[in-house]
Amino acid sequence: MAIINDIRTGFALSNPDEKLFGETLPKTGEIQEALKPMILSASGWRKVFAADGNEESTTEKLTCADSYLSAAMASVFADYMITLTGKESPIVLIGMDARFTGPAMADAMVRVLLTKGVRIRYLFISAAPELMAYAGQSGDVDGFIYISASHNPIGHNGVKFGLNTGGVLDGGQAAEMIALYKEFLSRESNIARLVEQVQKADSSEIRKVLNESPLWKDEAEKVYQEFTAEVISGQKDPKEQNVLLRRLKKGIQVSPLGVVSELNGSARTLSIDKSFLEDLGVRVKQVNALPRQITHRIVPEGESLNLCRETLEAQSAEDKAFQLGYVPDNDGDRGNLVYLNSRTGKAEILEAQEVFALSVLSELAYLDWAGLINEKTAVAINGPTSRRIDEISSIFGCQTFRAEVGEANVVNLAREKRAEGWQIRILGEGSNGGNITYPAAVRDPLNTLGALLKLLTLRTEGDKQGLFHIWCSRSHQMDLYTENFNLTHVLASLPAYTTSSAYEKRALMQIRTTDHSVLKARYEGVFLEEWKCRKDELKRLWGISSWEEWNQEGTTSQCGVGAAYRSGSEKGGLTILFKDKDKKNLGSIWMRGSGTEPVFRVLADWKGRDGRAEDYLLEWHKEMIRKADGFLDSEVKG
């Protein structure tokens, strides 16, 4: 029979009657070679899956070895789910972003899951927050496989696994899955067994799974729509949700708002963005709104926001209501913003750290507005998030808690703190853009937009102060408050910080060693020597009088120097925090090896708008890392 195509997009899903593997089994050496470049971490499993090996490829084909790797992922996860749930036939969602190799990976996975007795709900292209909301809210789904490589180039692909918590596996669960996967692939006897399972999958069952896909996708969208209303309002009761949503709608009627949605062919092209915003009265202009209509690099940083910026500027010239624009990555779980600067009339790109700061400001002010803020309110963030967040939080009388980089780490830190009695409504990774608003457990650009809509529309009425009014009052900046404020006014009121972008070239380094424990020990030695030589200069130039070292691993952040404050392979983040003579924070430098890319990330964060300080600290930081790496190189040669 013929290939089955998705009814919404026309894209090919699978030919159920076609055997996935030929008569020749994939060889052990081929499988291990295909596995070598794959990064396996709590944030996801990723590599180039395009059969031609080109990371910018649009081919839909996989190599035989990569089809086997995909099948093995499903086999290991099926066994994991059956053991974890105690069910013979757990329900598992399969969804993907808009990459070209997704259907081929899913084809291998569907066949394995069916032979294992797993009940599959196949969503095809679905934004990650949509699929995860469905997993967490449906009441009967046990887990999910999401096929994506997030912000990596289009020829890459990979997976994220999750349960019915609404988010990905936590660090311990992810480590267990990685160990099981490696063990499975190390056994040559598994090759023939797994290929046999794939080959014997019932074509009628495959066809049924694929034909039911539109029904499950529609249900996922409905659940996501309802869940988004709950997240933005902070209310479980639909009646209370509607009170807030009606208030937003009324505010937008009084002060019209337009948003440019430049979707870059992502999974969000098939989600609720347009309908949800338009239901609130927001005017929406969509660009690149067809799946796989990818016209620029996927990571929504820097130049990737230029098209959105240009479109917003042009749209605003026709309709002054247009003030905002956003660009998601391919799986749609993060998105960065552009805004119209009312003082210049030009559209400008917001840095990821600024977007997160605006969201935190809004959500804390919203808690204050609703009378829900208290002494045990906090924000959970990652190591390289700007200290601007600490300052905003302290203005509201709130705490900040830091975890290692990785969405799962921040989500789990927030869960741990909630179990201790803390109220954590907003969390996220300022360095990566986007925010997670409780009860969501994943970043979502709609929740970022929701935060800004509240900030711009919940205005002062009589004696009831609006969100921006609350912020200006608490931060002693009433001179900046005006009744007719817009986002330009809000941005001007943020604490001033200069922070390296996580995705600019100067924030990436190639490190020759993979032993981060030794590298960090060497770095600490280099830093201590450098401090002795430079402390007078640092005090004279930047007012730095002292420092602290912080190490973030998983959900912990420890202050101290040396391996005693780290554990295991020591692959977490390391931060040097600089203070002035009064022990107040001035800035920091941070480093960590990426868990999803073969690079070492570095960052400097400085209080104020003096880019010279940030540049000085970043270059000095990189120089010390190179020295530490050089020591390692010398030891190897010796």
N, C-alpha and C positions, 0 to 999 in steps of 0.2 A: 504494500500500500504506500501512499505518498507521504511526504513529509508533513507533519502537523505544524501549522503556523499560528502564532498568537493573533487573536482576532482584533486587538486594539492597534497593534503596530505593524502586523504583517510579517514580523521577524520569524525566522525558522526556529522551532523548538527542538524537534527530534524526528527521526524516522524510526518508529518503534520496531519495525520489522528488520531493520538493519543491525547486523552484529557489530558491536563496538570494536572488538579485537579480531584480527585475522587469524589464520591458522598458526602463525608463529607467535609464541608467547614473548612478552617484553622481557629482556634479559636483566639479570641482577645488576650488572655494571651500568646499563643504561638508566635503570631506576635510581641507583645511587648517584650517578652523575647529574640526573635531573633534580635530585633532592639537594645537592650541594649549595646552590645559590639561594635556596628558600630560607627566608627569615621566619623563625617560629617564635612568637612572643605572645604575651597576654593581649597585646593590641591587635593581633591578627597574624595570619600566616600569608606570606607574600613572596612573589617572584615573577619573572617574565613567563607567562604561559603561552603567549603567541607562538605558534609552531615555527615561524621563521626566525625567532629569537630577537626580533626587533622590538624594543620597548615602546616604540611609537606605532606599532603595527595595528592594522584594523582587520587582520585575518580572523576568521571564526574557528580556525582549526587548531587542534592540539596535537602534539606528538603522541606516539603510543605510550611512552613512559609517563607523560603528564596526564594522560587519561587514567593510567594506573594509579598515579599519586592521588588523583581526584577520587577514584573509587575507594582507595584505601582510607581517605579522610572519612568518607561516609560509613565505611565498615567499622572503623574504630569508634566513631560517634554513636552509631546504632548500638553497639555493645555497651558503651558507656551509659547511654540513656536507659537501656533495658535493665541494666544493673542498678542504676541510680533510682529509677522510678518503681522498680519491681513489677513493671507491666510487660506483658509479652508483646504488645503492639502499641507502643507510645505514639503520640501524634507529634510530628515534626514539620515545621514550616521550612520551605526552601524558597529563598528569594535572592535577588541579585541587583547590582547596579546596572548601568547601561553599557558596560564593556562588551566587546565583541565575542570574547571567549567564554562568557558566562554560561550560555546555553549548552555548550559542549561539556563543560565541567558538571553542570547540573544533570546532563544526560547520564553520565557515568554514575553519579550519586543516586539518582532516582532508581536505577536498575538494582543497585546494591541494597538500598533501603527496602525495596519491595521484597527482595528475596530474604531479608531479615525479618519480615513481618511488620515493618514500621508503616504506620498510616501517614500518608504525605498530603500536605496542603501546599500546593505549588503556586506561588504568587507571581512568578516570573519577575519582571522589572518592578521593584518596589523600593521606595526610599527606606533607608535603614531605620529611621525613627518610626516610620509607619509599620514596618514589619515587627519591630520590637515592642511597639505599643500593643499590637495585636497579640503577640506572644504573652505579654504581661497581663492583658485585660480580658482575653477571651474566656478564660475560666476552664478550658479543656485542653489547650495546647501545652505540651510538655517541654518542648525545646525548639531550637531553630538552627539552621545552617544559612548563613548569609554570605554569598559569593561576591567578593569585592576586594579591591586593593586601595580603597579610600582615595587619597590624594595623589597616589603614584601615577606615572604615565600610563597611557591607555593600553599598552601591550602587556602590562603587569596584570595579575589577578591573584586571588587568594580567598581566604575564608575567615569569618568570625563565627564562633559558636556561642550559643546562649541557652538558658533554660527559660522558665516562665516568669522570671523576675523583671522582665522588661529591659534587660541589659545583657552584656556579654558575660562570659564566665569570669569568675573572680580569679585572682592571681594563683591561688592554690589549685583550683579546678583546671585552669589553663595549663599549669605546669604538669598536672596529671595527664591531660590529653596529649601534650607534647611528648611525654615519656611513652605513653601507649602507642603513639603514632610511630615514633622512632623504633620501638621494639617490633612492631608489626612489620615495618619495612626491612628490618634486619634479617628476617626469617625468609630464606629463599623458598621454603615449602609453601609459603602463603601465596606465591605468585599464581601457581596453577589453580589453587583453591578459589582465590578471589576472581580470577578471570572466568572460571567456570560459573561462579555466581552471577557475574555480569551477563554472560552469554545466555544463561537459562532464564533470565527475567522474562516474565510473560508479557508479550507485546500488547495484549488486550488490556492488561493492568496499567502498563505504561501509557497507553492511549487514554484510558480513563482518567489518570492523574492529570494529564495535559489538558484534556477537554474540560475538566472541572476548574481549571486555573482561573478563568474569569469570575466565577462565583466567589472563590476565596479572596480574590483581589478586591472585589466589591465589598465584601464583608470587612476586610482589613481597613479599607478606606473609611467605612462607616465608624468602626471602632476608633480609628485614629482621629477622626473629626471630633467625636465625643470626648476623647481623652485630651486633645489639645485645648478644648474649652475648659476642662478641669484644671489642666496645668496653668494656663494663663490666668484663670480666675483664682486659683488656690482653693477652690470649693468643690467638695464631693457632690453636694446636692445640686441637681440640674437647675432647680429654681434659683438658687443662689448664684450659679454660674450665669444664668440669663440676666440677673440684676446687673452684674458687672459688665457683661457684653452689651447690654442695652445702653449702659452709661458710656461705654467706649463709642458705640455707634452714634449716640447723641453728640458726643464731643467732636467726632469726625464731621458730623453735619454742620456744626458751628464753625469748625476750623478744618476745611477739606484737606485731605491727605492723599497723595498719589505715590505709588511705589513701583519702581522698575525691577522686574524679576528676570534677571539674565541667567537662564538655567543651564547654559552650555551643554545641552543634550543630556543632562544628568537624569538620575532616577526620579528627581522631583518633577520632571515633565509629566509624569503619570501619577502625581499625587494631588493633594487637596489644596495646594497653595492658593491658586486663583479663586476658587470658590470660597474658601474660608475668609480670605481678605475682603473679597467683594461683598460677602454677607455682612461684614462690619461697616460697609460703605466706603472702603478704601478703593481708590481708582488704581487699576493694575495695568501695566504695560509689560507684556512678556516678550522676551527675545531668546532665540535659540531654544524654543519651547517644544521641539520634537526630540524624542529619545535618539541618542547617538549623533545629534546635531552639534558635534563638538568642534569648536572653532578656535580654541586657544588651550594652553596648558591647564591641567585639571586643578592644581592647587590654587585655592582662591586667595592669593596674595599678590601684591605688587602689580605687575603688568597684566595679570589675569583679570584685574578689575577695570582695566582701561575702557573696554567696550561698554560696560555698565555705566562708567563715569560719563563717557561721551553721550550715551543714550539719555541719561538723566538730565544732562545739561540741555540737550536738544528738546526733550519732552517738557522740561520746565519752562523753556522759552514759549511754548504753546499753551501750557497750563501750569500756573504758579503753584497749584496744589502739590505737584511732584517735588518731594523733598528727600526721598530715600531710594536706595537701590541695594540689591543684594545678589551675591553670586555664591552658589553652593559648590561643594566638591562633587564627585561623581556619585557617591552613595547618598548624598544629601543630608549628612548628619552634621555638617558644619557649613557655615556661610559667613562671609565677611561683607562689610557694608561700604557704600559710598553715600555721601550726603551733599546737599546743596548748601554751600556757605552763603548765608544771606548777606554777608558784608561785601563779598566780592562778586556774587552772582555766578560763581564757578562751582562745578561739582568737584569734590575732593574725595580721595580714598582714605578711609579710616584704618589705622593699624589694628591688628588683631587685639592687642592689649587695650586699646581704647574702646573697642566694641565690648569687650568683657567688662571693662570698668563702667561703661554706661549701663549695662545690664545689671551689674551688682548694685549700683546706685539706685536704679529704678526699683529693683525687687526689695531692697532694704527700706526704701522710702514707702513702698507699697505696704509692707508689714507695719510700718509706723502709722501710715494713713488708716489702716484697718484696725489699729489698736492691738496688734499681735506681737510687736517687737518686745523682747525682754532681755534680762541679763544673761540668759543662756542661748542667745541667738548667735550663730556663727556662719562663716563662709569656708567651704573646703576648696583648696586650690592645689596646683602642683608647684614643684620647686622653682621653676623659672618664671612663674607669674610675677609681674611687677609688684613692688612694694606699694604701689599706688593703691592696690586693693586693701592692704593692711590699713592704710591711712583712711580710706573711705569707710571701712568697717569700724574703725575706732571712733570716727565722728558719730556713728550711730550707736556707739557703746557696745559693739559686737567684736567677737574674736575671729581670728583666722587660723586654720589648721592646714598644714601642707603635707602632701604625699609625693611619691615619686611620679615622674611623667608616666602617662598612660591613663586613659579614661577609666579603665576598670579600677585602678588604684584610687583615684579621686572619688569614684562612686562608692567604693568599699569603705574608704575613710569616713565619708558622710554617714554611711549606714552604722559604722561603729560608734560614731559620735551621737547619732540619734538614739542608739541603744543606751548611751550614757546620760540621756536626758537633754541633749542639745537640740535646738531647732535649727535645721539647716535647709533653707528654702532654695538657695542658689549655690551652685558649685561649678567648677570647670577648670579649664586650662587656658589661662590668658595668653600663653605663648602660642597656642594653636588656633585660637579663635573659637567663637561659639560659647554657649553656656548650657548647663543642665539645670533645669528648674524642676524641683520636686513637685509631684511624685514621678516625673520622668527619670529614666536612668541612662539617658543618652543625649548627646547634644542635638539641637534642633533649631534651624534658622527661624522657624515659625515662632518658637518660644523667645528668641532674641527679638524678633519684630514685635511680639506681644509685649515684651518689657518696654520697648520704646514707645509703643502705642499708649500704654498706660502712663508713661512719663509725659507724653505730649498732650494727652487728652484729659487726664484726671487733674483738672486745674482748680484753683481756689474758688470756692463758692461761699460767700458770706464769711462765717467764722471758721469754716472747714478749709484748712490749707490743702492745696494740691501738692503733688509729689515734688515738683521742682521748688516750690515755696518751702516745703519741709526741709529739703536739702540745703537751700541757701540759708535758712534760719539756723539749722544745726551747725553748718560750716562757717557761720559768721561772715557770710558773703551777701547780705541783703542788698548791698550796693549793685550787685549783678542781677538782682531779680527785677523782672518786668512782667506785667500781666500778659503782654503779647509776645512772650518768649517763643523761641524755636530751638531746634537742635544746636544751632551755632552758639546760642547763649549757654546751653547746658555744657557743651564742650569747653567753653571758656572757663567754666567753674570747676572743672576737674582738677585735682591736684596735679601739678606739673611734674612729669617724669619723662626721661629719655631712655628708651629701651631698644636693644637690638632686635630686629625681626628674626624669628626662628628660621626663615626661609631665604634670607639674603645670603649671598655667596660668602661674605666675610664671617658669617656665623657658622660655617661648615668647615670641618677639618678632616683630613685623611690621617689616621693614626696607624702606625705600623704594627703595634702590638694588640693582641686580643685579650691580654691579661690585664684587665682594668684594675685589679687589686694592686698589682705591682706599679702600674702607671700612677695610681693615686698616691701611693706611698712616696714615690719619687717626686711627684708634684708637690706634696706637702713639704718635703725637704727643700725643694727649689724655692717654694714660696717663703719659707722661714728665712732663708738666706737673702732673698730679694727684699723682704720686709726690713731687715737690718740695714740694708743699703739704701732703701728708698723711703723710709718712714718720714724723714724730715722733708723730703720733696713732696710726698703725698700730703703732709700736713700743710705745707706752704701753698701748694697748688689748689687742693680740694678740701682742706679742713679735716682730713682723715686722721683720727687720733688712735683708734683701736680697731680690732676686727674679731669676728667669731667664725668658726667653721661649722657648717650644718651639712649633714648627710641624710638624704631622703632615700628610703628603700621601702617599696610596697606602700603601706599606709603609715609608716613611721618617719619621723624627722628628729634626728638626734644632734645635739650640739657637742662638739668635741673633735679633737685631732687624733687621727690614727685608726688602725684597723679595728680597734675595740668598739668603735662607733659605726662599724659596718659589718656585713655578714656575707656568707656564701661567696659568690663570684664577684661581689662588690660592683655590680653594674648599675647601681642607682646613681642619683645625681649628687654632685658635690657643690656647695655654695660657700663662698667667702663673703660675709656680710660686713660692710665697713660702717663705722660709727664716728660721730664727732666727739668733742671733749665732754659733752653732756650725755654721752651714750645714746644719742638719738641716731636712727638709721639714716645713712646718706646714700648708700647704693650697694651694689653687689656684683659679683661675677659668678658664673655658674657653668658647669660642664657635665656632659653625660653622653655615652655612646648610644646611638639610636638603636631601638629594638626592632625597627621595621625597615631600616635602610643601612647600607654599609658606610656610614659617616659618623663623625663625632661632632656633636652640637655644642656650641658655646654661646654665651650671652652676657651682656653687661646691662645693668639697670642703674640709673642715676636720678636722684631727686633734683628736679629743676629742668630747665630747657637748654642747658649748656651741652651741646653735642660734643664739645671737645673733651669733656670729662668721660662721657660714655665711650668715645673713640679711644682715648688714652687707656682706660681700664681694659677694654676688649683687646687691644693690641698687646698690652702687657700680659694679659691672661694667656693669649695664644703663644706668646714668646715663652712663657713658663711651661706651657704644655709641650711645646717643641723641645725644650731643654729636657724635660722629663722623658719624652719619647726618645730623645737622643741618647740619654743614659742607657735606656733599654737596648738601643741599637748597638752601643758600644759593648755592653755585656754580652750580647749575642755573638758579636764578632770575636770577642775575647775568649 
